């Protein structure tokens, strides 16, 4: 079983200058097991990575994408405009 009693504050960030998506937190170690997926709006999987790593998006054209992750047993998603 997973212990959810320890919660970590975090945010998802898209750095337009460097064209990378990343998670930011004071406790990045807690995000190393959080799997993140990046999809087209048509639900095609483009990238999978863990939240403690940066994911470059330089190869992707401008457009809207969906970032999806599961944290503390809850599914989350956010739109990303590149």
N, C-alpha and C positions, 0 to 999 in steps of 0.2 A: 504493500500500500504506500501511496505517496502522502507525505505530511504537508498539508497546505497551511499550517499554522504560521509559517514564516513567509510573509509576503514582501515582495521587492517592488519598489517604484521603478518604472522604466518608461521610455518613450521610443517611438519609431521615428526615425529622422531620414529625410532625403536631402543629401548635400548636393545641391544643384551645380556648384562649382566643380566638384570632383566626380559628379555623377555616380554616387554610391548610395545605397540604402543601408542603414545600420540601426541598431538598437542602442540606446544610451541608458546607463544606470550607474549608481554608485557601487553596485554589486554585480559586475559583469559575470562573475563566476556562477551566479545563480541562473544565468540565462544560457549556459553552455548546453543544456539539454532541451532547449526550446527549439523545435523545428519550425522553420519558416518556409513558406512557399510563395512564389510570385507567379501570378497568372495573367493572361490577357483577359480582357472583359468577356471574351468568348470562352473562357474557362480552359484555355490551353496552358499547361504547366510550362514555365520558362526556366525557373531556377528553384532549387531547394538548398537551404543553408541553415546553420544554427545561428541563433540570435546573438551569440557572442562574437560573430564574424561580420565583416563588411561584405556586401555583395556589389561588385561593379555593375553598372547598367549602361556602360558606354556603347555597347553593341546594339542596344535597343533603339528603335526610332521614337520620336516624340509621340506621345499618346497617353492613354489612361490604362493603368494596370491595377490589379488587386493583390494586396499583400495579405496573407492568411497565416495565422499561428494559433497554437493552443497553449495557454498558460493557466496554471492552477486548475486544470480540468475544464476550462472554458474556452470555447472557440472565439477567436477575434479576427476581424478583418478591417482593412482600411484601403481607401482608394489612393492611388499614387498618380499624380500627373507629372509626366516628364516632358 
